[in-house]
Amino acid sequence: MADFSRITDHGDHHGHCRGCRHWHGDHDGPAAEHTAIGLCMQPELTHFSLMVSGDSGCNHYKPRDGLGTERMMQSMAG
């Protein structure tokens, strides 16, 4: 299994779950993404059924397809 770290460890690829392609959260739009809870579908973590908030993050962040540059920067910056 790959090494995961908290978002504060500043790996090469880090960002908040709300902008990650592996995060599957139900919310009412971008303003609700911070507090929404969703399932992390990162391939190495799916067997844990890990539920995380939009403000969670790790160093295996992958930007969602179709995420605009401004929204991607917001997701990575916090």
C-alpha positions as a Python dict, from the first residue, in 0.01 Angstrom:
ca = {
    (1, 'M'): (0, 0, 0),
    (2, 'A'): (122, 348, -82),
    (3, 'D'): (228, 593, 186),
    (4, 'F'): (-41, 850, 262),
    (5, 'S'): (15, 1166, 458),
    (6, 'R'): (-188, 1450, 596),
    (7, 'I'): (-240, 1746, 365),
    (8, 'T'): (-12, 1956, 589),
    (9, 'D'): (283, 1733, 489),
    (10, 'H'): (282, 1911, 149),
    (11, 'G'): (350, 1621, -86),
    (12, 'D'): (396, 1687, -456),
    (13, 'H'): (26, 1624, -527),
    (14, 'H'): (-198, 1747, -250),
    (15, 'G'): (-536, 1906, -231),
    (16, 'H'): (-869, 1894, -58),
    (17, 'C'): (-1107, 1608, -127),
    (18, 'R'): (-1374, 1847, -260),
    (19, 'G'): (-1169, 1891, -579),
    (20, 'C'): (-1044, 1532, -612),
    (21, 'R'): (-1172, 1286, -872),
    (22, 'H'): (-1173, 1010, -607),
    (23, 'W'): (-1419, 1193, -377),
    (24, 'H'): (-1786, 1108, -420),
    (25, 'G'): (-1988, 1345, -204),
    (26, 'D'): (-2350, 1455, -224),
    (27, 'H'): (-2388, 1830, -178),
    (28, 'D'): (-2596, 2123, -295),
    (29, 'G'): (-2324, 2300, -493),
    (30, 'P'): (-1974, 2441, -444),
    (31, 'A'): (-2059, 2635, -127),
    (32, 'A'): (-2163, 2311, 47),
    (33, 'E'): (-1854, 2110, -57),
    (34, 'H'): (-1654, 2213, 251),
    (35, 'T'): (-1887, 2044, 499),
    (36, 'A'): (-2024, 1764, 279),
    (37, 'I'): (-1925, 1408, 363),
    (38, 'G'): (-1839, 1169, 82),
    (39, 'L'): (-1684, 835, 5),
    (40, 'C'): (-1316, 822, -93),
    (41, 'M'): (-1282, 600, -400),
    (42, 'Q'): (-902, 616, -424),
    (43, 'P'): (-823, 262, -551),
    (44, 'E'): (-598, 167, -260),
    (45, 'L'): (-852, 287, -2),
    (46, 'T'): (-1186, 163, -135),
    (47, 'H'): (-1189, -147, 85),
    (48, 'F'): (-1194, 81, 393),
    (49, 'S'): (-1520, 256, 285),
    (50, 'L'): (-1355, 577, 404),
    (51, 'M'): (-1597, 868, 452),
    (52, 'V'): (-1428, 1210, 443),
    (53, 'S'): (-1534, 1574, 435),
    (54, 'G'): (-1468, 1806, 143),
    (55, 'D'): (-1204, 1978, 357),
    (56, 'S'): (-1015, 1652, 414),
    (57, 'G'): (-717, 1576, 193),
    (58, 'C'): (-414, 1360, 130),
    (59, 'N'): (-110, 1343, -97),
    (60, 'H'): (-288, 1124, -356),
    (61, 'Y'): (-503, 1414, -479),
    (62, 'K'): (-610, 1395, -844),
    (63, 'P'): (-805, 1696, -982),
    (64, 'R'): (-1160, 1621, -1096),
    (65, 'D'): (-1221, 1623, -1469),
    (66, 'G'): (-1381, 1950, -1573),
    (67, 'L'): (-1268, 2136, -1262),
    (68, 'G'): (-1188, 2490, -1373),
    (69, 'T'): (-845, 2636, -1298),
    (70, 'E'): (-982, 2878, -1037),
    (71, 'R'): (-1175, 2603, -853),
    (72, 'M'): (-875, 2370, -871),
    (73, 'M'): (-649, 2636, -714),
    (74, 'Q'): (-908, 2695, -440),
    (75, 'S'): (-922, 2323, -369),
    (76, 'M'): (-546, 2295, -344),
    (77, 'A'): (-505, 2612, -135),
    (78, 'G'): (-782, 2549, 115),
}
